[in-house]
């Protein structure tokens, strides 16, 4: 009797509920809405990061490159002990800009300054001295390794450009050779690092950060960020009186802005 009394109410509820086809459409619409909200959140976080960091060892040519991008003019530089920043317009109509930040390359300062600016990095330009590269390759790889295993850099995955500077000098190594040697050195570093590293903010990462794919030799395509190489010369082939050769770098800045 009780079941019979509930039956009219159950039948009314069934009539009000949407059919299977309508339910499928509703589920699909909800999934699309959630995907769109996640995309907007990610895009919002990315658009809030407007800095392009210039990193590298001392004397790699970061500061001259910084000056050339901003003014086009040559200037004498010295080893930086603090950061320098300026707005850089990436297009002729000046509608798009990024903030270039030149960070010190001295061993005692570089991680300290990277810690300060890494969360704001939309992109990173890692400047390499193509002339001194063969004798500095281990130091270059060490610094680059510290950048690549940092938790904030891994999470944000800013675009990365390896700028092979000083190509105006006859003895400069090519971008292809520099890429091959860096991949080899980074592969060695990840194998030999047995102790669990800490991130740049000093917090434990819970174990060694896995650089690349486990069981495979390292190459840059395995990283979460897009990595490109360009050859450039902040000094230029005609020295102080000539123009810098930064076309590849400038095109890359347009892409990442």
Backbone torsions as a table, in degrees:
resi	resn	phi	psi	omega
1	UNK	NA	-41.8	179.6
2	UNK	-63.1	-43.9	179.7
3	UNK	-61.4	-40.8	179.5
4	UNK	-64.0	-34.3	179.6
5	UNK	-70.4	-30.0	-179.2
6	UNK	-82.2	-21.1	-172.9
7	UNK	-56.8	-43.0	178.8
8	UNK	-61.0	-38.1	179.4
9	UNK	-67.7	-40.8	178.5
10	UNK	-63.8	-39.9	180.0
11	UNK	-65.3	-38.9	178.0
12	UNK	-65.2	-38.2	178.7
13	UNK	-65.8	-39.8	178.8
14	UNK	-62.8	-38.3	-179.5
15	UNK	-66.8	-32.3	-178.2
16	UNK	-78.9	-28.0	179.5
17	UNK	-71.0	140.5	178.8
18	UNK	-69.0	155.6	178.9
19	UNK	-73.0	171.7	-179.1
20	UNK	-56.5	-39.8	-178.8
21	UNK	-64.7	-43.2	179.4
22	UNK	-65.2	-40.9	178.1
23	UNK	-60.1	-41.5	179.6
24	UNK	-61.8	-42.6	179.1
25	UNK	-63.8	-43.5	179.3
26	UNK	-61.6	-43.7	178.9
27	UNK	-61.8	-42.4	179.5
28	UNK	-63.5	-41.7	179.4
29	UNK	-64.5	-40.5	178.5
30	UNK	-63.8	-41.7	179.3
31	UNK	-62.5	-42.8	178.3
32	UNK	-62.9	-42.5	-179.6
33	UNK	-63.0	-42.2	179.6
34	UNK	-65.5	-43.5	178.2
35	UNK	-59.5	-43.2	-180.0
36	UNK	-63.2	-42.0	179.8
37	UNK	-64.7	-40.4	177.9
38	UNK	-64.2	-43.3	179.5
39	UNK	-61.3	-43.8	179.3
40	UNK	-63.5	-37.7	179.7
41	UNK	-64.6	-45.9	179.9
42	UNK	-64.1	-44.6	179.5
43	UNK	-63.4	-37.7	178.8
44	UNK	-64.0	-42.2	178.0
45	UNK	-64.4	-40.9	-178.8
46	UNK	-66.3	-43.5	-177.5
47	UNK	-67.3	-22.1	178.3
48	UNK	-78.3	-13.5	177.6
49	UNK	-96.6	105.9	-174.0
50	UNK	-113.9	4.6	-175.5
51	UNK	-91.7	140.6	169.9
52	UNK	-114.9	112.6	-175.5
53	UNK	-88.2	134.1	173.4
54	UNK	-100.5	112.2	-177.9
55	UNK	-117.5	163.7	176.2
56	UNK	151.6	171.8	178.2
57	UNK	-71.5	168.1	173.2
58	UNK	-57.8	143.4	174.9
59	UNK	68.4	16.5	176.4
60	UNK	-77.1	-17.6	179.1
61	UNK	103.4	18.4	-177.8
62	UNK	-61.4	-47.2	-174.0
63	UNK	-68.1	-39.5	176.6
64	UNK	-66.7	-40.5	176.9
65	UNK	-60.5	-43.0	176.9
66	UNK	-57.6	-47.8	-179.4
67	UNK	-65.9	-41.8	-179.5
68	UNK	-64.1	-41.0	178.7
69	UNK	-62.3	-38.9	-174.8
70	UNK	-80.2	-41.1	-173.5
71	UNK	-119.1	-19.4	-175.8
72	UNK	81.5	-10.4	-174.8
73	UNK	-96.1	151.1	175.5
74	UNK	-79.3	145.4	172.3
75	UNK	-150.4	148.3	175.7
76	UNK	-70.1	139.2	-178.6
77	UNK	-126.7	165.2	174.3
78	UNK	-137.7	167.0	-177.5
79	UNK	-56.9	125.8	-177.7
80	UNK	-80.0	142.5	175.1
81	UNK	-117.3	1.1	175.7
82	UNK	-147.8	174.4	-178.6
83	UNK	-85.2	157.2	172.3
84	UNK	-130.9	138.7	-179.2
85	UNK	-138.3	152.2	178.6
86	UNK	-162.9	153.6	177.0
87	UNK	-78.9	131.5	-179.6
88	UNK	-118.5	121.8	178.1
89	UNK	-85.2	122.5	-172.3
90	UNK	-91.0	-10.6	-178.6
91	UNK	-131.8	162.8	-177.1
92	UNK	-62.2	-37.3	-177.6
93	UNK	-79.0	-1.9	175.5
94	UNK	60.3	24.2	-178.9
95	UNK	-86.1	-17.6	-178.4
96	UNK	-124.3	135.6	-178.5
97	UNK	-144.8	159.9	171.9
98	UNK	-132.9	166.5	175.6
99	UNK	-102.7	111.0	176.0
100	UNK	-79.1	132.3	177.8
101	UNK	-128.8	115.1	178.8
102	UNK	-90.3	116.3	-176.8
103	UNK	-103.4	145.5	179.8
104	UNK	-59.3	145.3	-179.5
105	UNK	-102.2	-2.1	-179.0
106	UNK	-64.5	140.4	-174.6
107	UNK	-55.9	-34.5	-176.8
108	UNK	-81.1	-8.9	-174.5
109	UNK	-118.5	-28.2	-165.5
110	UNK	-63.0	-41.0	-179.9
111	UNK	-71.5	-33.2	178.1
112	UNK	-61.7	-44.3	-179.5
113	UNK	-76.0	-33.6	175.6
114	UNK	-62.5	-40.2	177.6
115	UNK	-57.5	-37.8	-176.4
116	UNK	-70.3	-34.8	-170.6
117	UNK	-113.5	-6.3	-171.3
118	UNK	-61.1	-34.8	-177.4
119	UNK	-68.2	-22.6	-178.4
120	UNK	-93.0	0.4	-172.5
121	UNK	-75.4	117.6	170.4
122	UNK	-82.7	-32.5	-179.2
123	UNK	-155.1	160.7	179.4
124	UNK	-129.6	130.6	171.7
125	UNK	-107.3	111.8	179.5
126	UNK	-98.4	109.8	-172.8
127	UNK	-90.5	129.5	-179.3
128	UNK	-118.0	135.8	173.2
129	UNK	-78.7	104.8	-175.4
130	UNK	-68.6	-20.1	-179.7
131	UNK	-82.1	-44.1	-178.1
132	UNK	-89.8	3.8	-170.8
133	UNK	-57.4	-42.5	-174.6
134	UNK	-60.0	-37.9	179.6
135	UNK	-87.9	-15.2	-178.4
136	UNK	-106.0	3.0	-171.1
137	UNK	-55.2	-39.4	-179.6
138	UNK	-66.8	-40.9	178.5
139	UNK	-67.8	-40.3	178.1
140	UNK	-61.7	-47.0	-179.1
141	UNK	-64.8	-37.5	179.0
142	UNK	-61.0	-47.7	-179.8
143	UNK	-65.9	-44.8	179.9
144	UNK	-62.5	-38.8	177.6
145	UNK	-60.1	-44.7	179.9
146	UNK	-61.5	-35.5	177.3
147	UNK	-68.9	-46.1	-172.1
148	UNK	-71.6	-25.2	179.6
149	UNK	-95.5	0.2	178.1
150	UNK	-66.5	135.2	-173.8
151	UNK	-62.7	-39.3	-179.9
152	UNK	-67.8	-41.5	178.5
153	UNK	-64.9	-42.6	178.5
154	UNK	-62.9	-40.3	-178.2
155	UNK	-69.7	-45.6	-176.8
156	UNK	-81.2	-24.6	178.4
157	UNK	47.4	57.6	178.0
158	UNK	-66.5	149.4	176.2
159	UNK	-58.7	141.9	-176.2
160	UNK	-124.5	127.9	175.7
161	UNK	-118.7	126.0	172.1
162	UNK	-93.4	107.7	-177.2
163	UNK	-93.6	107.5	-177.7
164	UNK	-85.3	92.2	-170.4
165	UNK	-83.6	168.2	177.0
166	UNK	67.7	34.6	179.3
167	UNK	-71.7	-7.2	176.6
168	UNK	-73.1	-15.7	-178.7
169	UNK	-89.0	135.5	-175.1
170	UNK	-56.9	-37.7	-175.3
171	UNK	-83.6	5.9	-178.6
172	UNK	-63.9	138.7	176.9
173	UNK	-81.0	147.9	-178.3
174	UNK	-74.7	160.1	178.1
175	UNK	-61.8	-37.1	-179.6
176	UNK	-63.7	-45.0	179.1
177	UNK	-65.2	-41.7	179.5
178	UNK	-61.8	-41.5	177.5
179	UNK	-61.9	-46.7	-178.9
180	UNK	-61.6	-43.9	-179.0
181	UNK	-68.4	-38.1	178.6
182	UNK	-66.6	-41.3	177.8
183	UNK	-61.4	-40.8	178.7
184	UNK	-64.5	-45.5	-179.3
185	UNK	-68.5	-39.5	178.9
186	UNK	-66.5	-35.5	176.7
187	UNK	-64.1	-42.5	177.8
188	UNK	-63.4	-42.4	-178.7
189	UNK	-62.1	-43.4	-176.9
190	UNK	-69.6	-26.5	177.9
191	UNK	-75.9	-39.1	-174.0
192	UNK	-85.0	-14.6	178.4
193	UNK	-77.5	101.8	-177.5
194	UNK	-94.7	-32.5	-178.5
195	UNK	-77.8	144.7	177.6
196	UNK	-67.2	123.2	-179.7
197	UNK	-78.9	168.0	171.8
198	UNK	-113.9	155.6	178.1
199	UNK	-73.5	172.3	-176.7
200	UNK	-65.2	-20.8	178.1
201	UNK	-87.6	5.2	174.2
202	UNK	88.8	-0.2	-179.4
203	UNK	-88.7	146.9	-178.5
204	UNK	-70.8	145.2	-179.8
205	UNK	-95.8	-2.7	178.6
206	UNK	82.6	16.2	-179.1
207	UNK	138.3	167.9	-179.1
208	UNK	-59.9	131.7	175.3
209	UNK	-66.8	134.0	-179.4
210	UNK	-84.3	111.3	178.5
211	UNK	-91.4	113.4	-178.2
212	UNK	83.1	-156.4	-176.1
213	UNK	-104.0	133.4	-179.2
214	UNK	-62.4	133.9	177.7
215	UNK	85.3	-0.1	178.9
216	UNK	-126.1	145.9	174.7
217	UNK	-61.0	141.9	-175.5
218	UNK	-69.7	139.0	163.6
219	UNK	-145.7	159.7	-170.7
220	UNK	-65.0	-21.7	179.8
221	UNK	-67.5	-14.2	-179.1
222	UNK	-82.9	-8.1	-177.0
223	UNK	-79.5	155.6	179.8
224	UNK	-71.9	-18.7	178.3
225	UNK	-102.0	158.0	177.1
226	UNK	-78.7	129.3	-178.1
227	UNK	-117.4	130.3	177.2
228	UNK	-130.3	158.1	178.0
229	UNK	-121.5	138.9	172.5
230	UNK	-136.2	151.7	171.2
231	UNK	-98.2	136.2	-177.8
232	UNK	-151.3	171.2	176.5
233	UNK	-147.3	109.3	178.4
234	UNK	-69.0	-29.0	179.1
235	UNK	-79.0	-42.4	-178.7
236	UNK	92.0	156.4	-175.0
237	UNK	-69.4	-19.9	-179.5
238	UNK	-103.9	14.1	175.0
239	UNK	72.3	-149.1	-172.7
240	UNK	-62.5	-30.4	-176.3
241	UNK	-84.8	-16.3	-176.1
242	UNK	-94.7	-175.6	178.1
243	UNK	-94.7	153.2	176.0
244	UNK	-74.0	156.9	176.1
245	UNK	-104.7	87.4	-174.8
246	UNK	-125.4	20.0	-174.4
247	UNK	-58.4	-45.9	-179.8
248	UNK	-61.9	-41.3	179.1
249	UNK	-65.8	-43.6	-178.8
250	UNK	-64.1	-39.8	177.4
251	UNK	-64.4	-38.7	179.0
252	UNK	-65.2	-40.6	178.7
253	UNK	-62.4	-36.4	176.7
254	UNK	-62.7	-41.0	-178.6
255	UNK	-65.7	-39.3	-172.6
256	UNK	-91.1	-11.6	-176.8
257	UNK	-66.1	NA	NA
